[in-house]
């Protein structure tokens, strides 16, 4: 029975039927009742579980709907703000009820009688509630505007009683064409009264009834509302829970948000303090609240309150030992000026990412106030509105001041300016233990890349390349010579030798902040002032041979404001190997002895042989697997802070890999239309018959994804950023190395694009009238430059990659190191020369097949429309020429179209024939 109510403090209580009234049924009479007394807040056991935060005394329940439906039947008190309500004196229920005594009962009886064809249904209800409540600082506002304390000595009495009955008399028929009940007379009467005392002392209530004869042929209703007593109305509490939470998160005391709370968990030094709001900042939102109607005693109306959180009404104070923002350390507190509102308008976050000193205390304070325009009793004229955000001023019904800066600040129930606030104290941890992927801007060699050259591949130098004849500042590998009048192949091909001096790779990792700093890293206490930064490079052959495992240490110094590690290797990387690079903090052997570069190689022999006391032996180790991680894990004197990995191929440089490629040629004869001319009315296409060759570049070692396409860190680091794009590794001009050791005849074939006659040449190259005036020598020079640019296009890697030939990012490094050599993965290479990519080039234009003209439809007004409607789409570079025409059409013609009429010159081809 009831809800057992318990507590662990000074609170006490007895709760019988509270929240779940006791119910007894006797001879059709239904009795419900409850009794509560106590002080404070405790817990109840309900529905097989304990529920905390339950007050010893519940608010008086509303008068049952059975009674209110009778009083309000038939629109007795119709109208949005004139409806009779049992929620009288809401202010007493909104106050903090400290304790008291409350009891109540409800009696209900129903009777259904049938006699012959007659029936009678009746329902009777009566009940009461009475409470003596101890309130905490309960106040109300008198008619003169003064605020007074409610009750006497903190106690207030209130109660209610109600009585009502319904009756329905009629006949029940069952005919072949109709079956059902026909009401002859239906009537009801109800009354309710509520009271409270002292301060304010009042009585309010209503009596109402209705009747209906023969289903409404004759009907009527009445209602009388009354009020007597003091006019002491609810204080207008305009406060709202503005702040949802703050980060770092803490468990706040909901009864005292001014109290500073200590965050229990240590925070990372890159924690970003922020606050999340329940409402959008700098957006107006409407909340409709039922409040007591001063013009209709005892009843409520819907009050319209427009709220707006202005950024200037938010204050932030972030203080402590030292705070670094955008690389600048501050000892003064950060304020709201150092924070910004996020795009969703619900959060405030730092303008720039900030960092804190490790193992230090910091304080974060957020306060917010809210502006309000309260329509008050004018809300009665705003029936039909809905709560929610108002996107423009036309949504602000009844508001006569649309300047939010001039709205007053909302007040709490004590009529003080309301401020929602949170105060926390947090302590940072010992610093960074590992560099996160999101903090990496660059690594070289690229993470998870495959078949990397063993040494650094220098960029092609200007001295290695010949400048194009057109005078442009573009270069390509010098595989042929030309002069002003003739185009001929170079008689002797000399292989390009770029002096690498057998240099190794440059190993680099770049972060977006100063992570490589003792003040940021969580370095063990015994390492402090006694460590070096090192790059550790471990390698294992792709066959996973344990005998090949090797690790080298290189001491490095942080560069670029402690954001970069970089080391130049003296020797090339091992061929066909997995390479794992680890950035580590290494403790020195002694305080006075820093680490120097160290190289150590672990070799386990597979076979042993020898002699012991004249007896020979031979031991073969066929296979043994060791977890690779156990080899990568350092001693107690090492702390890894970052790692990446990649694989090497067998070539020393990209230049060597290209020079080892084979080239084959596939030739076809085909026809195609090319753009010839364009004006505002149409365009012309020239059709040619020509020979096209496809040059297939074949090799044995696959290319990696970052060799042939631009790439980002996010492609290989989960959580990485897309801030920087890296160019493909095979740079402009490097394709020329593939021709160096090939036959001169093949080179000539690639370079010589030629035509049958001057007319075809002029049409194909779009020379127009200027082509007619060129001499033979000038035409030869023009073609010379034209071919040179075609070669330049090729060296810029306008290639077609056959599917499946480019290596994707490496999935992972081997789990184990094996001492068996039969595990070599053939997916990195081909057994025979295989096409890696191809390039298509026109080799010979045989003849012109004539031209065609097309009229541009008038409805085409954008570049996209032109492309959608133009048959045989031209190469994309031609559309740059069309852009000016389309822009001119949009600016000068489209705006002059009146009532759907378009200029005839664009619509009718015949208009052009004059």
URJOWO-V978868 format. One record per pair of residues at least 12 apart in sequence whose ideal C-beta (glycine too) atoms are under 6 Angstrom apart, sorted by sequence separation. I is the first residue (numbers start at 1). J is the second residue. If there is no record, write none. Layout:
BEGIN
((I J) (I J))
END
This chain:
BEGIN
((3 15) (41 53) (72 84) (138 150) (170 182) (193 205) (291 303) (385 397) (466 478) (673 685) (674 686) (2 15) (21 34) (71 84) (110 123) (170 183) (192 205) (209 222) (250 263) (338 351) (538 551) (554 567) (607 620) (712 725) (2 16) (41 55) (170 184) (192 206) (288 302) (289 303) (319 333) (673 687) (2 17) (3 18) (109 124) (168 183) (169 184) (208 223) (248 263) (318 333) (382 397) (537 552) (606 621) (710 725) (711 726) (3 19) (18 34) (40 56) (169 185) (191 207) (288 304) (317 333) (318 334) (382 398) (3 20) (17 34) (39 56) (108 125) (207 224) (536 553) (710 727) (18 36) (38 56) (168 186) (190 208) (287 305) (565 583) (671 689) (710 728) (16 35) (107 126) (206 225) (248 267) (316 335) (534 553) (535 554) (709 728) (134 154) (167 187) (189 209) (286 306) (316 336) (378 398) (708 728) (1 22) (15 36) (36 57) (106 127) (134 155) (135 156) (205 226) (315 336) (534 555) (535 556) (166 188) (188 210) (284 306) (285 307) (314 336) (669 691) (670 692) (707 729) (14 37) (63 86) (133 156) (204 227) (316 339) (375 398) (532 555) (533 556) (706 729) (707 730) (863 886) (62 86) (104 128) (187 211) (284 308) (668 692) (13 38) (104 129) (132 157) (203 228) (12 38) (164 190) (186 212) (203 229) (326 352) (373 399) (667 693) (131 158) (202 229) (247 274) (325 352) (11 39) (163 191) (185 213) (201 229) (202 230) (281 309) (507 535) (665 693) (666 694) (11 40) (102 131) (130 159) (201 230) (246 275) (282 311) (325 354) (861 890) (129 159) (162 192) (200 230) (665 695) (11 42) (101 132) (129 160) (245 276) (323 354) (324 355) (805 836) (100 132) (161 193) (183 215) (200 232) (243 275) (244 276) (464 496) (535 567) (663 695) (664 696) (100 133) (128 161) (371 404) (802 835) (861 894) (59 93) (100 134) (160 194) (244 278) (373 407) (542 576) (663 697) (753 787) (7 42) (99 134) (127 162) (242 277) (322 357) (372 407) (539 574) (6 42) (97 133) (98 134) (159 195) (321 357) (371 407) (541 577) (661 697) (662 698) (751 787) (801 837) (5 42) (6 43) (126 163) (241 278) (98 136) (158 196) (372 410) (539 577) (540 578) (661 699) (799 837) (800 838) (5 44) (125 164) (321 360) (18 58) (57 97) (95 135) (96 136) (157 197) (320 360) (369 409) (370 410) (458 498) (539 579) (555 595) (799 839) (3 44) (4 45) (124 165) (320 361) (697 738) (55 97) (57 99) (320 362) (516 558) (538 580) (555 597) (3 46) (13 56) (56 99) (57 100) (95 138) (123 166) (554 597) (319 363) (537 581) (858 902) (57 102) (122 167) (273 318) (455 500) (517 562) (553 598) (794 839) (152 198) (318 364) (516 562) (536 582) (121 168) (456 503) (514 561) (552 599) (151 199) (317 365) (455 503) (514 562) (536 584) (858 906) (91 140) (120 169) (150 199) (455 504) (456 505) (514 563) (858 907) (316 366) (369 419) (456 506) (534 584) (587 637) (550 601) (315 367) (367 419) (368 420) (511 563) (534 586) (586 638) (649 701) (118 171) (119 172) (549 602) (117 171) (314 368) (367 421) (510 564) (531 585) (532 586) (584 638) (585 639) (855 909) (117 172) (313 369) (366 422) (509 565) (531 587) (547 603) (584 640) (547 604) (234 292) (365 423) (508 566) (530 588) (546 604) (582 640) (583 641) (66 125) (233 292) (583 642) (736 795) (39 99) (281 341) (364 424) (507 567) (527 587) (735 795) (38 99) (309 370) (310 371) (530 591) (582 643) (283 345) (363 425) (506 568) (532 594) (733 795) (307 370) (308 371) (532 595) (581 644) (37 101) (281 345) (362 426) (444 508) (505 569) (732 796) (280 345) (307 372) (504 569) (580 645) (36 102) (361 427) (443 509) (504 570) (305 372) (306 373) (504 571) (579 646) (35 103) (360 428) (442 510) (504 572) (505 573) (60 129) (277 346) (305 374) (441 510) (578 647) (34 104) (227 297) (276 346) (358 428) (60 131) (227 298) (276 347) (304 375) (359 430) (441 512) (577 648) (33 105) (356 428) (358 430) (439 511) (274 347) (275 348) (358 431) (439 512) (575 648) (32 106) (507 581) (576 650) (274 349) (304 379) (573 648) (575 650) (31 107) (303 379) (302 379) (661 738) (686 763) (30 108) (272 350) (304 382) (659 737) (301 380) (658 737) (663 742) (29 109) (435 515) (658 738) (28 109) (659 740) (764 845) (655 737) (659 741) (270 355) (760 845) (763 848) (269 355) (269 356) (143 231) (432 520) (760 848) (269 358) (431 520) (432 521) (433 522) (753 842) (142 232) (431 521) (755 845) (756 846) (273 364) (275 366) (431 522) (756 847) (140 232) (141 233) (430 522) (204 297) (716 809) (70 164) (141 235) (204 298) (538 632) (67 162) (139 235) (308 404) (67 164) (63 162) (288 387) (287 387) (286 387) (705 806) (703 806) (704 807) (705 808) (285 389) (286 390) (702 807) (88 194) (283 389) (284 390) (89 196) (88 204) (455 572) (70 188) (454 572) (71 190) (454 573) (70 190) (246 366) (454 575) (84 206) (67 190) (67 192) (242 368) (242 370) (701 829) (63 192) (700 829) (700 830) (76 208) (703 836) (238 372) (71 206) (698 833) (74 210) (71 208) (73 210) (698 835) (699 836) (70 208) (696 835) (697 836) (697 837) (696 838) (91 234) (90 234) (694 838) (695 839) (76 221) (77 223) (694 840) (74 221) (76 223) (73 221) (693 841) (692 842) (693 843) (71 223) (690 842) (691 843) (691 844) (690 845) (690 846) (688 845) (689 846) (689 847) (267 426) (269 428) (688 848) (689 849) (263 424) (266 427) (267 428) (269 431) (687 849) (260 423) (261 424) (262 425) (263 426) (266 429) (257 421) (260 425) (686 851) (684 851) (685 852) (645 813) (684 853) (662 833) (682 853) (683 854) (238 410) (682 854) (238 411) (239 412) (682 855) (250 424) (682 856) (237 413) (246 422) (243 420) (235 413) (242 420) (248 426) (239 418) (243 422) (628 814) (628 816) (627 816) (628 817) (625 816) (626 817) (625 818) (452 646) (454 648) (624 819) (452 648) (457 653) (447 644) (449 646) (450 647) (455 652) (457 654) (623 820) (451 649) (453 651) (454 652) (455 653) (673 872) (675 874) (453 653) (443 644) (445 646) (453 654) (675 878) (435 641) (434 641) (435 642) (678 885) (88 298) (85 299) (85 300) (604 819) (81 301) (681 905) (681 906) (578 813) (495 740) (451 701) (451 704) (450 704) (449 704) (489 744) (477 733) (449 706) (476 733) (479 736) (475 733) (477 736) (489 748) (446 706) (476 736) (479 739) (448 716) (465 733) (479 747) (549 817) (447 716) (544 814) (480 751) (546 817) (459 731) (440 713) (460 733) (546 819) (460 734) (544 818) (545 821) (440 717) (540 817) (543 821) (544 823) (437 717) (543 823) (437 718) (438 719) (543 824) (437 719) (437 720) (542 825) (485 777) (485 780) (484 781) (487 784) (81 380) (482 784) (80 383) (469 784) (470 785) (476 791) (469 785) (476 792) (474 792) (469 788) (476 795) (468 788) (468 792) (450 807) (450 810) (448 809) (448 810))
END
